[in-house]
């Protein structure tokens, strides 16, 4: 049996859909009222270790989807609760949705992921680490007034769509030969000017604000241009491109 934690979130629901036809799966959620339909549901709250131990009972594999909590200290505590509960419940193996760079950087965005990876290694449980990039879903360029804008200086992004990352997770959960591996998932490299050119519209640099301004600053340094073959290898096919999605949804 495969247990999927945080199964009511966008990624969790996609993994449930991909796994349910291949194996017995249980959705572990904080609020059963928000659980995906069509699969068994167990209550498991990252802030309630006892509920996690009960929810993880009998699981051959657990997909530990990272908490959406923004406070780093609380997020680390939640993840460590889940890792401890998995070990105490006798889970056969744990698969964790980590973040690119968590193996080498332990500050800022990666701090909680780094701590969780270390806890998983220290637990002695068989494991697979799935290090995700930023989700492409939030970056698909939109054409407005005949142009696409960004503040990325034309540098590349290695984002990947949730749907592909969910399918990759399902392949790991239901396949063999993944224990002990850490996969650095990156999507096909793309840039805003390239998409604008392909859509035959104008590209223009423009200031942005909020969280996107921080991400754009990272892009401008080339921090999101790393490429690995891991996602395509685990999927067994090329990952979806930003351009294909932009063409599908239209933006004009």
Secondary structure, 3 states (H helix, E strand, C coil): CEEEECCCCHHHHHHHHHHCCCCCEEEEECCHHHCCCCCEEEECCCCCHHHHHHHCCCCCEEEECCCCCCCHHHHHHHHHHHHHHHHHCCCCEEEEEEECCCCCCCCHHHHHHHHHHHHHHHHCCEEEEEEECCEHHHCCCCCECCEEEECCCCCCECCECHHHHHHHHHHHHHCCCCCCEEEECCCCCECHHHHHHHCCCEEEECCCCCHHHHHHHHHHCCCCCCCCCHHHHHHCCCCCCHHHHHHHHCCC
